[in-house]
Amino acid sequence: MKKFEKVVFILIGILFVVGLVLFLVGKLKPKKAGILIETTPVASVYIDGVQVGRTPYEAIKDPSEITVKLIPESLDKPLAPYETKVSLGAGIETVITREFGESDETSSGQVTSFEKVGAGDISLAVVSVPDSARVSIDGQIKGFAPTKFTDITAGEHQIAVSADGYRERTLSVKTLMGYKLTAVVKLARNLDLPKEEPKKEEVKEPEKKYQIEILATPNGFLRVRSEPSISADELEKVKSGEKFKFVEEDSKTGWFKIEYKEGQEGWVSNDYTKKIEEPSN
């Protein structure tokens, strides 16, 4: 009986040691990093210069910085390839999404990743290309990128990123308690917007200048008065056939104000005058 008990104790000890070793191996073993790549259309995936497959592509890798190159497979029209450096963190899945355009300017996408933080913490960071894009969360404008939100709740959210002259991009994300979610969003320029035509400079016609010609009168001259009235004081007499600079016209009487001498002005009756355009030089 004692021999049997001894064997049992030995077996329990061995199982305990094995369990402890497995536990320590699991704890000490470096955590892997995950990467998921999705594109429209399908693309060939190169990591550090080596082709590893086609999209959608998913893999588990050692934490490191890698260079990802995506070459779209399109028969309709040539599309611009995409290349970026990604830091794969231990225990973090990085997701790359790309919609190819004919140039980098007309392509869009995002790179999202989770990073473990404090157990009771949760946050969302948004970076945009171009910079300073508007960021809306669940239909409400929250600010301009780059920005970070620490008051966001755990769960599913709709993020919309927009900027003038670019196509808005919307992505669905799920935030988790104890993690920071970072989204780097690339917007595509909207080439469908009407281009502003250069404004044509308005050619202003030269302002017309007028003269007042003195017509024939019964006595050969016309009186220049201080006001547009025959009862006003006489300032000067001007002869028929003479021409003077036009200053203004009285709306009530129709009399003309002229400059009969340099720096001196007066009124003449419109009964014996005519307004003519001053000849151009």
PELINFEN-V170182 format. One record per pair of residues at least 4 apart in sequence whose C-alpha atoms are under 7 Angstrom apart, sorted by the first residue. I is the first residue (numbers start at 0). GAP is how many residues later the second one is. Records with the same first field share a line. If there is no record, write none. Layout:
# PELINFEN-V170182
I=GAP  GAP
This chain:
# PELINFEN-V170182
0=4
1=4
2=4
3=4
4=4
5=4
6=4
7=4
8=4
9=4
10=4
11=4
12=4
13=4
14=4
15=4
16=4
17=4
18=4
19=4
20=4
21=4
22=4
23=4
24=4
30=59  60
31=28  29  30  31  58  59
32=27  28  29  30  55  56  57  58  59  60
33=25  26  27  58  59  60
34=23  24  25  58  59  60
35=21  22  23  58  59  60
36=18  19  20  21  58  59  60
37=17  18  19  58  59  60
38=4  16  17  58  59  60
39=58  59  60
40=31  32
41=12  13  30  31
42=11  12  27  28  29  30
43=9  10  11  26  27  28
44=6  7  8  9  10  24  25  26
45=4  5  6  22  23  24
46=4  5  19  20  21  22
47=18  19  20
52=4
62=25  26  27
63=23  24  25
64=20  21  22  23
65=19  20  21
66=17  18  19
67=15  16  17
68=13  14  15
69=11  12  13
70=10  11
71=7  9
73=4
77=24
78=21  22  23  24
79=20  21  22  23  24
87=6
91=21  22  23
92=20  21
93=18  19
94=16  17  18
95=14  15  16
96=12  13  14
97=10  11  12
98=8  9  10
99=7  8
100=5  6
101=4
102=4
104=83  84
105=82  83
106=81
107=78  79  80
108=76  77  78
109=73  74  75  76
110=72  73  74
111=70  71  72
112=68  69  70
113=65  66  67  68
114=64  65  66
115=62  63  64
116=4  61  62  63
117=60
118=58  59
119=57  58
120=56  57  58
121=28  54  55  56  57  58
122=26  27  29  56  57  58
123=24  25  26  56  57  58
124=22  23  24  56  57  58
125=19  20  21  22  56  57  58
126=18  19  20  56  57  58
127=4  5  17  18  56  57  58
128=56  57  58
129=57
130=14
131=12  13  14
132=11  12  28  29  30
133=9  10  11  27  28  29
134=6  7  8  9  10  25  26  27
135=4  5  6  23  24  25
136=4  5  20  21  22  23
137=19  20  21
153=21  22  23
154=19  20  21
155=17  18  19
156=15  16  17
157=12  13  14  15
158=11  12  13
159=8  9  10  11
160=7  8  9
161=4  5  6  7
164=24  25
165=21  22  23  24
166=20  21  22  23
167=19
168=18
174=6
208=68  69
209=35  36  65  66  67  68
210=32  33  34  35  64  65  66  67
211=31  32  33  34  61  62  63  64
212=28  29  30  31  60  61  62
213=25  26  27  28  29  58  59  60
214=25  26  57  58
215=4  24  56
216=4  5  23  55
219=19  20
220=16  17  18  19
221=15  16  17
222=11  13  14  15  45
223=10  11  12  13  42  43  44
224=7  8  9  10  41  42  43
225=6  7  8  9  40  41
226=5  40
227=25  27  39  40
243=14  15  16
244=13  14
245=11  12  13
246=10  11  12
247=8  9
248=5  6  7  8
249=4  5  6
253=16
254=12  13  14  15
255=11  12  13  14
256=8  9  10  11
257=7  8  9
258=4  5  6  7
259=4  5  6
268=4
269=4
